[in-house]
Amino acid sequence: MKKIILTVAAVFALTFANAQDKKESSEGFAKGDMYLTGTANYSSESTGDAKANALTLSPGLGYFLTENLAFEGQIAIISGKNDDGAGTELKTSGFGIAAGVKYFWTPASKFSLSLGGNISYASVKFDDGTSDSTSKIIGVNVPLGLHYFVSDAFAITSSWGGLGYSTNDNGGDGADKTDSMTLGLDLSSISFGLIYKL
């Protein structure tokens, strides 16, 4: 009789532990979840002796305020170089921050669409070796997103299209500002990244 009771207790304990593991390691998001996110964009172009490349790294952190709404903050590290092939080289370096919210339609499932809204600020320095200037760029963006969990903790994320507005002071000192607005729903400006659920 004692063996039967111990066996039943062991089975109950293992079943309970397994259920807890499944609950704690489920895919998708829930209220109170935190996650790390990040994108990396690199471009390289050459025409004859002229070459240009640019790299932007954007790590970020998100927190689910409700079941569907997450607050997200990101930083951006910008670096690039443009060589015209005739001895003039323009180096670009900069830093940016962004913050906003993102609404997930089905956050608790493996696959979800999202609609976000954020405000960004970036300071970008241009240096050609003899002089330099720094541009300050302020932007408002409403990107569309797609997220797919490939495991309990990792998801592939993408954003594209949407609505965007930015203003660039082009270095200040009396320079004319550049204001731009974009609206696109195609895949011409898609970017990919990763999400890691903490």
FENMO-V47091 format. One record per backbone hydrogen bond with DSSP energy under -1.0 kcal/mol. CO is the residue of the C=O (numbers start at 0). NH is the residue of the N-H. Records with the same first field share a line. If there is no record, write none. Layout:
CO=NH  NH
This chain:
0=4
1=5
2=6
3=7
4=8
5=9
6=10
7=11
8=12
9=13
10=14
11=15
12=16
13=17
14=18
15=19
16=20
17=21
18=22
19=23
20=24
29=32
32=63
33=197
34=61
35=195
36=59
37=193
38=57
40=55
42=53
44=51
46=49
49=46
50=82
51=44
52=80
53=42
54=78
55=40
56=76
57=38
58=74
59=36
60=72
61=34
62=70
63=31
67=103
68=64  65
69=101
70=62
71=99
72=60
73=97
75=95
76=56
77=93
78=54
79=91
80=52
81=89
82=50
87=83
89=81
90=126
91=79
92=124
93=77
94=122
95=75
96=120
97=73
98=118
99=71
100=116
101=69
102=114
105=108
106=28
109=148
111=146
112=104
113=144
114=102
116=100
117=140
118=98
119=138
120=96
121=136
122=94
123=134
124=92
125=132
126=90
130=127
132=125
134=123
135=168
136=121
137=166
138=119
139=164
140=117
141=162
142=115
143=159
144=113
145=157
146=111
147=155
152=196
153=149  150
154=194
155=147
156=192
157=145
158=190
159=143
161=183
162=141
163=181
164=139
165=179
166=137
167=177
168=171
171=174
177=167
179=165
181=163
183=161
190=158
192=156
193=37
194=154
195=35
